[in-house]
C-alpha cells in the first residue's frame, strides 16, 4: 500500500473524492456481478476496498492538516 499512497498523495482532495466515488460505484457493480456469475479474481473486491480505505484516509489527513493550519 505504500506505493499507492505515494501515487495518490500529490492529488487534491477533490480528485481523491472523485476517485473514491468511482471506486464505490465499481464495488457496487462487482457485488451485483458476483451474484450473477463468479469472478475469476475472487480477491478483486478486497483489493478495491483496501484502495478505497487508503483514499479515504488520505482525504481525512489532508482535511485535518488544512483545519489545523
mmCIF file as Biopython writes it, N, C-alpha, C and O atoms, coordinates in Angstrom:
data_model
#
loop_
_atom_site.group_PDB
_atom_site.id
_atom_site.type_symbol
_atom_site.label_atom_id
_atom_site.label_alt_id
_atom_site.label_comp_id
_atom_site.label_asym_id
_atom_site.label_entity_id
_atom_site.label_seq_id
_atom_site.pdbx_PDB_ins_code
_atom_site.Cartn_x
_atom_site.Cartn_y
_atom_site.Cartn_z
_atom_site.occupancy
_atom_site.B_iso_or_equiv
_atom_site.auth_seq_id
_atom_site.auth_asym_id
_atom_site.pdbx_PDB_model_num
ATOM 1   N N  . UNK A ? 1  ? 0.805   -1.198  0.000   1.0 0.0 1  A 1 
ATOM 2   C CA . UNK A ? 1  ? 0.000   0.000   0.000   1.0 0.0 1  A 1 
ATOM 3   C C  . UNK A ? 1  ? 0.848   1.262   0.000   1.0 0.0 1  A 1 
ATOM 4   O O  . UNK A ? 1  ? 0.376   2.331   -0.384  1.0 0.0 1  A 1 
ATOM 5   N N  . UNK A ? 2  ? 2.093   1.142   0.427   1.0 0.0 2  A 1 
ATOM 6   C CA . UNK A ? 2  ? 2.945   2.304   0.480   1.0 0.0 2  A 1 
ATOM 7   C C  . UNK A ? 2  ? 3.096   2.931   -0.898  1.0 0.0 2  A 1 
ATOM 8   O O  . UNK A ? 2  ? 3.110   4.153   -1.038  1.0 0.0 2  A 1 
ATOM 9   N N  . UNK A ? 3  ? 3.210   2.079   -1.914  1.0 0.0 3  A 1 
ATOM 10  C CA . UNK A ? 3  ? 3.379   2.563   -3.273  1.0 0.0 3  A 1 
ATOM 11  C C  . UNK A ? 3  ? 2.144   3.338   -3.733  1.0 0.0 3  A 1 
ATOM 12  O O  . UNK A ? 3  ? 2.271   4.390   -4.358  1.0 0.0 3  A 1 
ATOM 13  N N  . UNK A ? 4  ? 0.965   2.830   -3.432  1.0 0.0 4  A 1 
ATOM 14  C CA . UNK A ? 4  ? -0.250  3.511   -3.870  1.0 0.0 4  A 1 
ATOM 15  C C  . UNK A ? 4  ? -0.457  4.822   -3.116  1.0 0.0 4  A 1 
ATOM 16  O O  . UNK A ? 4  ? -1.033  5.761   -3.667  1.0 0.0 4  A 1 
ATOM 17  N N  . UNK A ? 5  ? -0.005  4.902   -1.883  1.0 0.0 5  A 1 
ATOM 18  C CA . UNK A ? 5  ? -0.138  6.154   -1.144  1.0 0.0 5  A 1 
ATOM 19  C C  . UNK A ? 5  ? 0.758   7.221   -1.747  1.0 0.0 5  A 1 
ATOM 20  O O  . UNK A ? 5  ? 0.375   8.389   -1.818  1.0 0.0 5  A 1 
ATOM 21  N N  . UNK A ? 6  ? 1.937   6.833   -2.178  1.0 0.0 6  A 1 
ATOM 22  C CA . UNK A ? 6  ? 2.840   7.796   -2.797  1.0 0.0 6  A 1 
ATOM 23  C C  . UNK A ? 6  ? 2.271   8.318   -4.111  1.0 0.0 6  A 1 
ATOM 24  O O  . UNK A ? 6  ? 2.470   9.483   -4.454  1.0 0.0 6  A 1 
ATOM 25  N N  . UNK A ? 7  ? 1.561   7.456   -4.852  1.0 0.0 7  A 1 
ATOM 26  C CA . UNK A ? 7  ? 0.960   7.879   -6.107  1.0 0.0 7  A 1 
ATOM 27  C C  . UNK A ? 7  ? -0.180  8.860   -5.875  1.0 0.0 7  A 1 
ATOM 28  O O  . UNK A ? 7  ? -0.357  9.801   -6.650  1.0 0.0 7  A 1 
ATOM 29  N N  . UNK A ? 8  ? -0.947  8.652   -4.825  1.0 0.0 8  A 1 
ATOM 30  C CA . UNK A ? 8  ? -2.148  9.453   -4.589  1.0 0.0 8  A 1 
ATOM 31  C C  . UNK A ? 8  ? -1.900  10.688  -3.742  1.0 0.0 8  A 1 
ATOM 32  O O  . UNK A ? 8  ? -2.745  11.583  -3.710  1.0 0.0 8  A 1 
ATOM 33  N N  . UNK A ? 9  ? -0.788  10.763  -3.068  1.0 0.0 9  A 1 
ATOM 34  C CA . UNK A ? 9  ? -0.532  11.870  -2.151  1.0 0.0 9  A 1 
ATOM 35  C C  . UNK A ? 9  ? -0.523  13.236  -2.832  1.0 0.0 9  A 1 
ATOM 36  O O  . UNK A ? 9  ? -1.052  14.183  -2.251  1.0 0.0 9  A 1 
ATOM 37  N N  . UNK A ? 10 ? 0.045   13.396  -4.029  1.0 0.0 10 A 1 
ATOM 38  C CA . UNK A ? 10 ? 0.038   14.737  -4.633  1.0 0.0 10 A 1 
ATOM 39  C C  . UNK A ? 10 ? -1.320  15.191  -5.154  1.0 0.0 10 A 1 
ATOM 40  O O  . UNK A ? 10 ? -1.466  16.358  -5.516  1.0 0.0 10 A 1 
ATOM 41  N N  . UNK A ? 11 ? -2.305  14.324  -5.205  1.0 0.0 11 A 1 
ATOM 42  C CA . UNK A ? 11 ? -3.625  14.689  -5.712  1.0 0.0 11 A 1 
ATOM 43  C C  . UNK A ? 11 ? -4.356  15.583  -4.714  1.0 0.0 11 A 1 
ATOM 44  O O  . UNK A ? 11 ? -4.089  15.544  -3.513  1.0 0.0 11 A 1 
ATOM 45  N N  . UNK A ? 12 ? -5.281  16.388  -5.233  1.0 0.0 12 A 1 
ATOM 46  C CA . UNK A ? 12 ? -6.070  17.260  -4.372  1.0 0.0 12 A 1 
ATOM 47  C C  . UNK A ? 12 ? -7.201  16.474  -3.730  1.0 0.0 12 A 1 
ATOM 48  O O  . UNK A ? 12 ? -7.464  15.329  -4.096  1.0 0.0 12 A 1 
ATOM 49  N N  . UNK A ? 13 ? -7.863  17.099  -2.776  1.0 0.0 13 A 1 
ATOM 50  C CA . UNK A ? 13 ? -8.955  16.442  -2.067  1.0 0.0 13 A 1 
ATOM 51  C C  . UNK A ? 13 ? -10.118 16.167  -3.021  1.0 0.0 13 A 1 
ATOM 52  O O  . UNK A ? 13 ? -10.761 15.120  -2.931  1.0 0.0 13 A 1 
ATOM 53  N N  . UNK A ? 14 ? -10.390 17.103  -3.932  1.0 0.0 14 A 1 
ATOM 54  C CA . UNK A ? 14 ? -11.484 16.909  -4.884  1.0 0.0 14 A 1 
ATOM 55  C C  . UNK A ? 14 ? -11.213 15.715  -5.795  1.0 0.0 14 A 1 
ATOM 56  O O  . UNK A ? 14 ? -12.116 14.925  -6.070  1.0 0.0 14 A 1 
ATOM 57  N N  . UNK A ? 15 ? -9.979  15.583  -6.259  1.0 0.0 15 A 1 
ATOM 58  C CA . UNK A ? 15 ? -9.625  14.456  -7.121  1.0 0.0 15 A 1 
ATOM 59  C C  . UNK A ? 15 ? -9.758  13.137  -6.361  1.0 0.0 15 A 1 
ATOM 60  O O  . UNK A ? 15 ? -10.236 12.142  -6.906  1.0 0.0 15 A 1 
ATOM 61  N N  . UNK A ? 16 ? -9.333  13.140  -5.104  1.0 0.0 16 A 1 
ATOM 62  C CA . UNK A ? 16 ? -9.436  11.933  -4.285  1.0 0.0 16 A 1 
ATOM 63  C C  . UNK A ? 16 ? -10.886 11.566  -4.012  1.0 0.0 16 A 1 
ATOM 64  O O  . UNK A ? 16 ? -11.237 10.386  -4.001  1.0 0.0 16 A 1 
ATOM 65  N N  . UNK A ? 17 ? -11.732 12.570  -3.792  1.0 0.0 17 A 1 
ATOM 66  C CA . UNK A ? 17 ? -13.147 12.296  -3.553  1.0 0.0 17 A 1 
ATOM 67  C C  . UNK A ? 17 ? -13.806 11.714  -4.805  1.0 0.0 17 A 1 
ATOM 68  O O  . UNK A ? 17 ? -14.641 10.814  -4.714  1.0 0.0 17 A 1 
ATOM 69  N N  . UNK A ? 18 ? -13.426 12.233  -5.967  1.0 0.0 18 A 1 
ATOM 70  C CA . UNK A ? 18 ? -13.960 11.706  -7.226  1.0 0.0 18 A 1 
ATOM 71  C C  . UNK A ? 18 ? -13.542 10.247  -7.405  1.0 0.0 18 A 1 
ATOM 72  O O  . UNK A ? 18 ? -14.353 9.405   -7.791  1.0 0.0 18 A 1 
ATOM 73  N N  . UNK A ? 19 ? -12.273 9.956   -7.121  1.0 0.0 19 A 1 
ATOM 74  C CA . UNK A ? 19 ? -11.774 8.591   -7.239  1.0 0.0 19 A 1 
ATOM 75  C C  . UNK A ? 19 ? -12.459 7.658   -6.235  1.0 0.0 19 A 1 
ATOM 76  O O  . UNK A ? 19 ? -12.742 6.502   -6.550  1.0 0.0 19 A 1 
ATOM 77  N N  . UNK A ? 20 ? -12.723 8.161   -5.033  1.0 0.0 20 A 1 
ATOM 78  C CA . UNK A ? 20 ? -13.415 7.356   -4.024  1.0 0.0 20 A 1 
ATOM 79  C C  . UNK A ? 20 ? -14.835 7.040   -4.484  1.0 0.0 20 A 1 
ATOM 80  O O  . UNK A ? 20 ? -15.315 5.921   -4.304  1.0 0.0 20 A 1 
ATOM 81  N N  . UNK A ? 21 ? -15.497 8.015   -5.071  1.0 0.0 21 A 1 
ATOM 82  C CA . UNK A ? 21 ? -16.859 7.790   -5.575  1.0 0.0 21 A 1 
ATOM 83  C C  . UNK A ? 21 ? -16.856 6.762   -6.702  1.0 0.0 21 A 1 
ATOM 84  O O  . UNK A ? 21 ? -17.740 5.908   -6.769  1.0 0.0 21 A 1 
ATOM 85  N N  . UNK A ? 22 ? -15.862 6.845   -7.588  1.0 0.0 22 A 1 
ATOM 86  C CA . UNK A ? 22 ? -15.746 5.869   -8.673  1.0 0.0 22 A 1 
ATOM 87  C C  . UNK A ? 22 ? -15.519 4.460   -8.123  1.0 0.0 22 A 1 
ATOM 88  O O  . UNK A ? 22 ? -16.099 3.494   -8.618  1.0 0.0 22 A 1 
ATOM 89  N N  . UNK A ? 23 ? -14.682 4.351   -7.109  1.0 0.0 23 A 1 
ATOM 90  C CA . UNK A ? 23 ? -14.427 3.044   -6.502  1.0 0.0 23 A 1 
ATOM 91  C C  . UNK A ? 23 ? -15.677 2.473   -5.833  1.0 0.0 23 A 1 
ATOM 92  O O  . UNK A ? 23 ? -15.931 1.270   -5.894  1.0 0.0 23 A 1 
ATOM 93  N N  . UNK A ? 24 ? -16.448 3.342   -5.200  1.0 0.0 24 A 1 
ATOM 94  C CA . UNK A ? 24 ? -17.693 2.875   -4.574  1.0 0.0 24 A 1 
ATOM 95  C C  . UNK A ? 24 ? -18.652 2.324   -5.635  1.0 0.0 24 A 1 
ATOM 96  O O  . UNK A ? 24 ? -19.315 1.309   -5.422  1.0 0.0 24 A 1 
ATOM 97  N N  . UNK A ? 25 ? -18.713 3.010   -6.777  1.0 0.0 25 A 1 
ATOM 98  C CA . UNK A ? 25 ? -19.564 2.548   -7.873  1.0 0.0 25 A 1 
ATOM 99  C C  . UNK A ? 25 ? -19.073 1.203   -8.395  1.0 0.0 25 A 1 
ATOM 100 O O  . UNK A ? 25 ? -19.867 0.290   -8.623  1.0 0.0 25 A 1 
ATOM 101 N N  . UNK A ? 26 ? -17.757 1.083   -8.584  1.0 0.0 26 A 1 
ATOM 102 C CA . UNK A ? 26 ? -17.181 -0.180  -9.049  1.0 0.0 26 A 1 
ATOM 103 C C  . UNK A ? 26 ? -17.474 -1.319  -8.074  1.0 0.0 26 A 1 
ATOM 104 O O  . UNK A ? 26 ? -17.809 -2.427  -8.492  1.0 0.0 26 A 1 
ATOM 105 N N  . UNK A ? 27 ? -17.349 -1.046  -6.781  1.0 0.0 27 A 1 
ATOM 106 C CA . UNK A ? 27 ? -17.616 -2.074  -5.771  1.0 0.0 27 A 1 
ATOM 107 C C  . UNK A ? 27 ? -19.076 -2.525  -5.818  1.0 0.0 27 A 1 
ATOM 108 O O  . UNK A ? 27 ? -19.368 -3.713  -5.679  1.0 0.0 27 A 1 
ATOM 109 N N  . UNK A ? 28 ? -19.982 -1.582  -6.014  1.0 0.0 28 A 1 
ATOM 110 C CA . UNK A ? 28 ? -21.393 -1.946  -6.102  1.0 0.0 28 A 1 
ATOM 111 C C  . UNK A ? 28 ? -21.643 -2.828  -7.321  1.0 0.0 28 A 1 
ATOM 112 O O  . UNK A ? 28 ? -22.382 -3.809  -7.242  1.0 0.0 28 A 1 
ATOM 113 N N  . UNK A ? 29 ? -21.029 -2.479  -8.444  1.0 0.0 29 A 1 
ATOM 114 C CA . UNK A ? 29 ? -21.183 -3.276  -9.660  1.0 0.0 29 A 1 
ATOM 115 C C  . UNK A ? 29 ? -20.579 -4.672  -9.476  1.0 0.0 29 A 1 
ATOM 116 O O  . UNK A ? 29 ? -21.148 -5.661  -9.937  1.0 0.0 29 A 1 
ATOM 117 N N  . UNK A ? 30 ? -19.436 -4.748  -8.808  1.0 0.0 30 A 1 
ATOM 118 C CA . UNK A ? 30 ? -18.802 -6.039  -8.570  1.0 0.0 30 A 1 
ATOM 119 C C  . UNK A ? 30 ? -19.668 -6.936  -7.688  1.0 0.0 30 A 1 
ATOM 120 O O  . UNK A ? 30 ? -19.736 -8.146  -7.902  1.0 0.0 30 A 1 
ATOM 121 N N  . UNK A ? 31 ? -20.321 -6.343  -6.706  1.0 0.0 31 A 1 
ATOM 122 C CA . UNK A ? 31 ? -21.183 -7.134  -5.832  1.0 0.0 31 A 1 
ATOM 123 C C  . UNK A ? 31 ? -22.373 -7.688  -6.604  1.0 0.0 31 A 1 
ATOM 124 O O  . UNK A ? 31 ? -22.788 -8.825  -6.381  1.0 0.0 31 A 1 
ATOM 125 N N  . UNK A ? 32 ? -22.920 -6.887  -7.507  1.0 0.0 32 A 1 
ATOM 126 C CA . UNK A ? 32 ? -24.038 -7.361  -8.321  1.0 0.0 32 A 1 
ATOM 127 C C  . UNK A ? 32 ? -23.573 -8.455  -9.271  1.0 0.0 32 A 1 
ATOM 128 O O  . UNK A ? 32 ? -24.240 -9.479  -9.422  1.0 0.0 32 A 1 
ATOM 129 N N  . UNK A ? 33 ? -22.433 -8.237  -9.909  1.0 0.0 33 A 1 
ATOM 130 C CA . UNK A ? 33 ? -21.913 -9.225  -10.851 1.0 0.0 33 A 1 
ATOM 131 C C  . UNK A ? 33 ? -21.552 -10.535 -10.156 1.0 0.0 33 A 1 
ATOM 132 O O  . UNK A ? 33 ? -21.695 -11.612 -10.736 1.0 0.0 33 A 1 
ATOM 133 N N  . UNK A ? 34 ? -21.094 -10.441 -8.937  1.0 0.0 34 A 1 
ATOM 134 C CA . UNK A ? 34 ? -20.721 -11.647 -8.187  1.0 0.0 34 A 1 
ATOM 135 C C  . UNK A ? 34 ? -21.929 -12.546 -7.954  1.0 0.0 34 A 1 
ATOM 136 O O  . UNK A ? 34 ? -21.797 -13.770 -7.920  1.0 0.0 34 A 1 
ATOM 137 N N  . UNK A ? 35 ? -23.099 -11.948 -7.796  1.0 0.0 35 A 1 
ATOM 138 C CA . UNK A ? 35 ? -24.317 -12.729 -7.603  1.0 0.0 35 A 1 
ATOM 139 C C  . UNK A ? 35 ? -24.713 -13.449 -8.896  1.0 0.0 35 A 1 
ATOM 140 O O  . UNK A ? 35 ? -25.222 -14.570 -8.856  1.0 0.0 35 A 1 
ATOM 141 N N  . UNK A ? 36 ? -24.477 -12.802 -10.041 1.0 0.0 36 A 1 
ATOM 142 C CA . UNK A ? 36 ? -24.892 -13.355 -11.328 1.0 0.0 36 A 1 
ATOM 143 C C  . UNK A ? 36 ? -23.916 -14.419 -11.817 1.0 0.0 36 A 1 
ATOM 144 O O  . UNK A ? 36 ? -24.319 -15.521 -12.189 1.0 0.0 36 A 1 
ATOM 145 N N  . UNK A ? 37 ? -22.634 -14.082 -11.812 1.0 0.0 37 A 1 
ATOM 146 C CA . UNK A ? 37 ? -21.621 -15.041 -12.270 1.0 0.0 37 A 1 
ATOM 147 C C  . UNK A ? 37 ? -20.374 -14.913 -11.400 1.0 0.0 37 A 1 
ATOM 148 O O  . UNK A ? 37 ? -20.030 -13.810 -10.976 1.0 0.0 37 A 1 
ATOM 149 N N  . UNK A ? 38 ? -19.703 -16.012 -11.133 1.0 0.0 38 A 1 
ATOM 150 C CA . UNK A ? 38 ? -18.498 -15.950 -10.283 1.0 0.0 38 A 1 
ATOM 151 C C  . UNK A ? 38 ? -17.345 -15.231 -10.985 1.0 0.0 38 A 1 
ATOM 152 O O  . UNK A ? 38 ? -17.213 -15.282 -12.208 1.0 0.0 38 A 1 
ATOM 153 N N  . UNK A ? 39 ? -16.529 -14.571 -10.195 1.0 0.0 39 A 1 
ATOM 154 C CA . UNK A ? 39 ? -15.394 -13.837 -10.734 1.0 0.0 39 A 1 
ATOM 155 C C  . UNK A ? 39 ? -14.190 -14.756 -10.873 1.0 0.0 39 A 1 
ATOM 156 O O  . UNK A ? 39 ? -14.063 -15.761 -10.174 1.0 0.0 39 A 1 
ATOM 157 N N  . UNK A ? 40 ? -13.307 -14.381 -11.800 1.0 0.0 40 A 1 
ATOM 158 C CA . UNK A ? 40 ? -12.056 -15.129 -11.932 1.0 0.0 40 A 1 
ATOM 159 C C  . UNK A ? 40 ? -11.115 -14.739 -10.802 1.0 0.0 40 A 1 
ATOM 160 O O  . UNK A ? 40 ? -10.471 -15.595 -10.195 1.0 0.0 40 A 1 
ATOM 161 N N  . UNK A ? 41 ? -11.039 -13.441 -10.523 1.0 0.0 41 A 1 
ATOM 162 C CA . UNK A ? 41 ? -10.205 -12.948 -9.430  1.0 0.0 41 A 1 
ATOM 163 C C  . UNK A ? 41 ? -11.112 -12.700 -8.224  1.0 0.0 41 A 1 
ATOM 164 O O  . UNK A ? 41 ? -11.757 -11.656 -8.128  1.0 0.0 41 A 1 
ATOM 165 N N  . UNK A ? 42 ? -11.156 -13.644 -7.328  1.0 0.0 42 A 1 
ATOM 166 C CA . UNK A ? 42 ? -12.057 -13.528 -6.186  1.0 0.0 42 A 1 
ATOM 167 C C  . UNK A ? 42 ? -11.590 -12.485 -5.178  1.0 0.0 42 A 1 
ATOM 168 O O  . UNK A ? 42 ? -12.364 -12.064 -4.318  1.0 0.0 42 A 1 
ATOM 169 N N  . UNK A ? 43 ? -10.356 -12.075 -5.277  1.0 0.0 43 A 1 
ATOM 170 C CA . UNK A ? 43 ? -9.801  -11.102 -4.338  1.0 0.0 43 A 1 
ATOM 171 C C  . UNK A ? 43 ? -9.957  -9.665  -4.844  1.0 0.0 43 A 1 
ATOM 172 O O  . UNK A ? 43 ? -9.495  -8.733  -4.186  1.0 0.0 43 A 1 
ATOM 173 N N  . UNK A ? 44 ? -10.586 -9.473  -5.981  1.0 0.0 44 A 1 
ATOM 174 C CA . UNK A ? 44 ? -10.699 -8.154  -6.587  1.0 0.0 44 A 1 
ATOM 175 C C  . UNK A ? 44 ? -11.477 -7.183  -5.705  1.0 0.0 44 A 1 
ATOM 176 O O  . UNK A ? 44 ? -11.078 -6.027  -5.561  1.0 0.0 44 A 1 
ATOM 177 N N  . UNK A ? 45 ? -12.571 -7.630  -5.119  1.0 0.0 45 A 1 
ATOM 178 C CA . UNK A ? 45 ? -13.353 -6.729  -4.271  1.0 0.0 45 A 1 
ATOM 179 C C  . UNK A ? 45 ? -12.557 -6.298  -3.043  1.0 0.0 45 A 1 
ATOM 180 O O  . UNK A ? 45 ? -12.659 -5.150  -2.610  1.0 0.0 45 A 1 
ATOM 181 N N  . UNK A ? 46 ? -11.768 -7.205  -2.484  1.0 0.0 46 A 1 
ATOM 182 C CA . UNK A ? 46 ? -10.948 -6.854  -1.323  1.0 0.0 46 A 1 
ATOM 183 C C  . UNK A ? 46 ? -9.888  -5.822  -1.701  1.0 0.0 46 A 1 
ATOM 184 O O  . UNK A ? 46 ? -9.624  -4.896  -0.933  1.0 0.0 46 A 1 
ATOM 185 N N  . UNK A ? 47 ? -9.284  -5.972  -2.869  1.0 0.0 47 A 1 
ATOM 186 C CA . UNK A ? 47 ? -8.285  -5.011  -3.326  1.0 0.0 47 A 1 
ATOM 187 C C  . UNK A ? 47 ? -8.900  -3.627  -3.499  1.0 0.0 47 A 1 
ATOM 188 O O  . UNK A ? 47 ? -8.305  -2.622  -3.112  1.0 0.0 47 A 1 
ATOM 189 N N  . UNK A ? 48 ? -10.093 -3.583  -4.082  1.0 0.0 48 A 1 
ATOM 190 C CA . UNK A ? 48 ? -10.782 -2.302  -4.288  1.0 0.0 48 A 1 
ATOM 191 C C  . UNK A ? 48 ? -11.152 -1.667  -2.952  1.0 0.0 48 A 1 
ATOM 192 O O  . UNK A ? 48 ? -11.038 -0.453  -2.787  1.0 0.0 48 A 1 
ATOM 193 N N  . UNK A ? 49 ? -11.595 -2.484  -2.001  1.0 0.0 49 A 1 
ATOM 194 C CA . UNK A ? 49 ? -11.960 -1.952  -0.683  1.0 0.0 49 A 1 
ATOM 195 C C  . UNK A ? 49 ? -10.745 -1.378  0.035   1.0 0.0 49 A 1 
ATOM 196 O O  . UNK A ? 49 ? -10.841 -0.342  0.692   1.0 0.0 49 A 1 
ATOM 197 N N  . UNK A ? 50 ? -9.607  -2.047  -0.091  1.0 0.0 50 A 1 
ATOM 198 C CA . UNK A ? 50 ? -8.380  -1.540  0.537   1.0 0.0 50 A 1 
ATOM 199 C C  . UNK A ? 50 ? -7.947  -0.224  -0.101  1.0 0.0 50 A 1 
ATOM 200 O O  . UNK A ? 50 ? -7.528  0.705   0.590   1.0 0.0 50 A 1 
ATOM 201 N N  . UNK A ? 51 ? -8.052  -0.157  -1.428  1.0 0.0 51 A 1 
ATOM 202 C CA . UNK A ? 51 ? -7.693  1.079   -2.132  1.0 0.0 51 A 1 
ATOM 203 C C  . UNK A ? 51 ? -8.615  2.211   -1.705  1.0 0.0 51 A 1 
ATOM 204 O O  . UNK A ? 51 ? -8.164  3.342   -1.520  1.0 0.0 51 A 1 
ATOM 205 N N  . UNK A ? 52 ? -9.907  1.918   -1.546  1.0 0.0 52 A 1 
ATOM 206 C CA . UNK A ? 52 ? -10.859 2.918   -1.078  1.0 0.0 52 A 1 
ATOM 207 C C  . UNK A ? 52 ? -10.499 3.387   0.327   1.0 0.0 52 A 1 
ATOM 208 O O  . UNK A ? 52 ? -10.599 4.577   0.626   1.0 0.0 52 A 1 
ATOM 209 N N  . UNK A ? 53 ? -10.085 2.474   1.185   1.0 0.0 53 A 1 
ATOM 210 C CA . UNK A ? 53 ? -9.695  2.840   2.549   1.0 0.0 53 A 1 
ATOM 211 C C  . UNK A ? 53 ? -8.481  3.759   2.549   1.0 0.0 53 A 1 
ATOM 212 O O  . UNK A ? 53 ? -8.410  4.700   3.338   1.0 0.0 53 A 1 
ATOM 213 N N  . UNK A ? 54 ? -7.524  3.485   1.661   1.0 0.0 54 A 1 
ATOM 214 C CA . UNK A ? 54 ? -6.334  4.338   1.557   1.0 0.0 54 A 1 
ATOM 215 C C  . UNK A ? 54 ? -6.731  5.738   1.105   1.0 0.0 54 A 1 
ATOM 216 O O  . UNK A ? 54 ? -6.248  6.734   1.643   1.0 0.0 54 A 1 
ATOM 217 N N  . UNK A ? 55 ? -7.610  5.805   0.118   1.0 0.0 55 A 1 
ATOM 218 C CA . UNK A ? 55 ? -8.041  7.111   -0.395  1.0 0.0 55 A 1 
ATOM 219 C C  . UNK A ? 55 ? -8.778  7.891   0.681   1.0 0.0 55 A 1 
ATOM 220 O O  . UNK A ? 55 ? -8.530  9.083   0.860   1.0 0.0 55 A 1 
ATOM 221 N N  . UNK A ? 56 ? -9.679  7.235   1.397   1.0 0.0 56 A 1 
ATOM 222 C CA . UNK A ? 56 ? -10.424 7.925   2.444   1.0 0.0 56 A 1 
ATOM 223 C C  . UNK A ? 56 ? -9.507  8.385   3.576   1.0 0.0 56 A 1 
ATOM 224 O O  . UNK A ? 56 ? -9.736  9.440   4.168   1.0 0.0 56 A 1 
ATOM 225 N N  . UNK A ? 57 ? -8.483  7.609   3.878   1.0 0.0 57 A 1 
ATOM 226 C CA . UNK A ? 57 ? -7.513  8.006   4.900   1.0 0.0 57 A 1 
ATOM 227 C C  . UNK A ? 57 ? -6.742  9.242   4.455   1.0 0.0 57 A 1 
ATOM 228 O O  . UNK A ? 57 ? -6.530  10.161  5.246   1.0 0.0 57 A 1 
ATOM 229 N N  . UNK A ? 58 ? -6.321  9.268   3.193   1.0 0.0 58 A 1 
ATOM 230 C CA . UNK A ? 58 ? -5.602  10.432  2.676   1.0 0.0 58 A 1 
ATOM 231 C C  . UNK A ? 58 ? -6.481  11.679  2.689   1.0 0.0 58 A 1 
ATOM 232 O O  . UNK A ? 58 ? -6.016  12.770  3.022   1.0 0.0 58 A 1 
ATOM 233 N N  . UNK A ? 59 ? -7.753  11.514  2.326   1.0 0.0 59 A 1 
ATOM 234 C CA . UNK A ? 59 ? -8.679  12.654  2.349   1.0 0.0 59 A 1 
ATOM 235 C C  . UNK A ? 59 ? -8.785  13.198  3.762   1.0 0.0 59 A 1 
ATOM 236 O O  . UNK A ? 59 ? -8.724  14.410  3.971   1.0 0.0 59 A 1 
ATOM 237 N N  . UNK A ? 60 ? -8.941  12.317  4.723   1.0 0.0 60 A 1 
ATOM 238 C CA . UNK A ? 60 ? -9.066  12.725  6.119   1.0 0.0 60 A 1 
ATOM 239 C C  . UNK A ? 60 ? -7.801  13.434  6.598   1.0 0.0 60 A 1 
ATOM 240 O O  . UNK A ? 60 ? -7.882  14.458  7.276   1.0 0.0 60 A 1 
ATOM 241 N N  . UNK A ? 61 ? -6.636  12.895  6.248   1.0 0.0 61 A 1 
ATOM 242 C CA . UNK A ? 61 ? -5.376  13.526  6.659   1.0 0.0 61 A 1 
ATOM 243 C C  . UNK A ? 61 ? -5.234  14.916  6.053   1.0 0.0 61 A 1 
ATOM 244 O O  . UNK A ? 61 ? -4.829  15.856  6.737   1.0 0.0 61 A 1 
ATOM 245 N N  . UNK A ? 62 ? -5.565  15.047  4.777   1.0 0.0 62 A 1 
ATOM 246 C CA . UNK A ? 62 ? -5.431  16.347  4.121   1.0 0.0 62 A 1 
ATOM 247 C C  . UNK A ? 62 ? -6.397  17.365  4.709   1.0 0.0 62 A 1 
ATOM 248 O O  . UNK A ? 62 ? -6.039  18.530  4.883   1.0 0.0 62 A 1 
ATOM 249 N N  . UNK A ? 63 ? -7.621  16.936  5.018   1.0 0.0 63 A 1 
ATOM 250 C CA . UNK A ? 63 ? -8.587  17.858  5.612   1.0 0.0 63 A 1 
ATOM 251 C C  . UNK A ? 63 ? -8.158  18.278  7.006   1.0 0.0 63 A 1 
ATOM 252 O O  . UNK A ? 63 ? -8.355  19.431  7.390   1.0 0.0 63 A 1 
ATOM 253 N N  . UNK A ? 64 ? -7.576  17.365  7.768   1.0 0.0 64 A 1 
ATOM 254 C CA . UNK A ? 64 ? -7.127  17.709  9.114   1.0 0.0 64 A 1 
ATOM 255 C C  . UNK A ? 64 ? -5.950  18.673  9.083   1.0 0.0 64 A 1 
ATOM 256 O O  . UNK A ? 64 ? -5.862  19.569  9.922   1.0 0.0 64 A 1 
ATOM 257 N N  . UNK A ? 65 ? -5.040  18.499  8.119   1.0 0.0 65 A 1 
ATOM 258 C CA . UNK A ? 65 ? -3.907  19.421  8.047   1.0 0.0 65 A 1 
ATOM 259 C C  . UNK A ? 65 ? -4.331  20.805  7.628   1.0 0.0 65 A 1 
ATOM 260 O O  . UNK A ? 65 ? -3.723  21.788  8.051   1.0 0.0 65 A 1 
ATOM 261 N N  . UNK A ? 66 ? -5.358  20.910  6.808   1.0 0.0 66 A 1 
ATOM 262 C CA . UNK A ? 66 ? -5.864  22.226  6.399   1.0 0.0 66 A 1 
ATOM 263 C C  . UNK A ? 66 ? -6.557  22.918  7.581   1.0 0.0 66 A 1 
ATOM 264 O O  . UNK A ? 66 ? -6.419  24.128  7.757   1.0 0.0 66 A 1 
ATOM 265 N N  . UNK A ? 67 ? -7.296  22.160  8.384   1.0 0.0 67 A 1 
ATOM 266 C CA . UNK A ? 67 ? -8.001  22.731  9.536   1.0 0.0 67 A 1 
ATOM 267 C C  . UNK A ? 67 ? -7.053  23.208  10.615  1.0 0.0 67 A 1 
ATOM 268 O O  . UNK A ? 67 ? -7.328  24.213  11.270  1.0 0.0 67 A 1 
ATOM 269 N N  . UNK A ? 68 ? -5.937  22.513  10.820  1.0 0.0 68 A 1 
ATOM 270 C CA . UNK A ? 68 ? -5.030  22.876  11.899  1.0 0.0 68 A 1 
ATOM 271 C C  . UNK A ? 68 ? -4.143  24.063  11.531  1.0 0.0 68 A 1 
ATOM 272 O O  . UNK A ? 68 ? -3.568  24.702  12.412  1.0 0.0 68 A 1 
ATOM 273 N N  . UNK A ? 69 ? -4.030  24.358  10.255  1.0 0.0 69 A 1 
ATOM 274 C CA . UNK A ? 69 ? -3.172  25.487  9.861   1.0 0.0 69 A 1 
ATOM 275 C C  . UNK A ? 69 ? -3.827  26.794  10.002  1.0 0.0 69 A 1 
ATOM 276 O O  . UNK A ? 69 ? -3.221  27.823  9.706   1.0 0.0 69 A 1 
#
